[in-house]
Amino acid sequence: MTQSSVVRTVIVDVDPDTAFSVFTDEIGQWYRSSPYSWNDPTRATGIRFEPGVGGRLVEVWQETGDEGFEMGRILAWEPGRRLVFEFRSAFLPPVPTEVEVRFEPVGQGTRVTLEHRHLERLPAEAAERIERYA
C-alpha cells in the first residue's frame, strides 16, 4: 500500500548550521550518483542547490553555465533549521512531490529528518519505487 510520505532520520555529529551547509553546499559530494540516480545519465556530472527561496535543485550537465535538469524549486530556505523543495524526475509524471529536511539540535549533534511527501500524487508504482529506495 502506498504511503503519502516517506521519512528517514539520521543523527550527525555536527551542529545544525553545519549539517544544513553540508546538506546543501556539498550535495554534489554525498548524493548517490549512479545511472539510476540521474534524469539524463549520459550528461549528468553532478547536482547542486541554488540557495534561497525560488532557487533550483539542478542536475548539472556541464561544469559551467546553467544547463541541466531542474529537479525542483526551493520553497523554504532556513539555514540551520529547515529546507523545503519541490521534487521532479524525468521518470515520473509531471506533478511535483515535496521534500522537507529538518535540522534539530540533539545533544552535541543534529537530528536530520528528511520527509518526501505528497507521494499520493504519483501513480502507485512510482510511489512504491520511491518508498523502496528512499
Secondary structure as UniProt FT lines:
FT   STRAND          5..12
FT   HELIX           16..25
FT   HELIX           27..30
FT   TURN            35..37
FT   TURN            41..43
FT   STRAND          46..49
FT   TURN            53..54
FT   STRAND          56..60
FT   STRAND          68..78
FT   TURN            79..81
FT   STRAND          82..87
FT   TURN            90..91
FT   STRAND          97..106
FT   TURN            107..108
FT   STRAND          109..117
FT   HELIX           119..121
FT   HELIX           124..133
//
